[in-house]
C-alpha cells in the first residue's frame, strides 16, 4: 500500500465532487438546516464546479490517494 499526493486533473472532477460533498456533509450537517445544506452542496460540489477549480491557473487542487497493487486508488483527502 502506497499513499501519494498529486495534482488533481480534470478527470478527477466527478470523483472529487462526490468526495468533497460527503466530507462537507459529515463535518457540517449538524450545524446547518437540511435545506441550507442541500442547497449549498448542490451549488458548491458539482463536477462542473470542481473541474473549473481544478483548471483555475490561480489555484491548486491536490489529492491524497492510497494505492494498493495494480488496482485503482482510494481518495483519502484533498486540499484546495
HUJO-V828326 format. One record per pair of residues at least 4 apart in sequence whose C-alpha atoms are under 6 Angstrom apart, sorted by the first residue. I is the first residue (numbers start at 1). J is the second residue. D is the distance in Angstrom with one decimal. If there is no record, write none. Layout:
BEGIN
[[I	J	D] [I	J	D]]
END
This chain:
BEGIN
[[1	67	5.6] [1	68	4.6] [2	66	5.6] [2	67	5.2] [3	65	5.5] [3	66	4.4] [4	64	5.7] [4	65	5.4] [5	63	5.5] [5	64	4.5] [6	62	5.5] [6	63	5.4] [7	61	6.0] [7	62	4.5] [8	61	5.6] [8	62	5.4] [8	63	6.0] [10	51	5.5] [12	16	5.8] [13	17	6.0] [13	47	5.1] [13	50	5.2] [13	51	5.0] [14	47	4.7] [16	20	5.8] [17	45	5.0] [17	46	5.6] [17	47	5.3] [20	24	6.0] [21	45	5.8] [24	28	6.0] [25	29	5.1] [40	44	5.8] [41	45	5.5] [54	61	5.8] [60	80	5.7] [61	79	5.7] [61	80	4.5] [62	78	5.5] [62	79	5.3] [63	77	6.0] [63	78	4.4] [64	76	5.4] [64	77	5.1] [64	78	5.9] [65	73	5.9] [65	74	5.4] [65	75	4.6] [65	76	5.3] [66	73	5.5] [66	74	5.2] [67	73	4.6]]
END
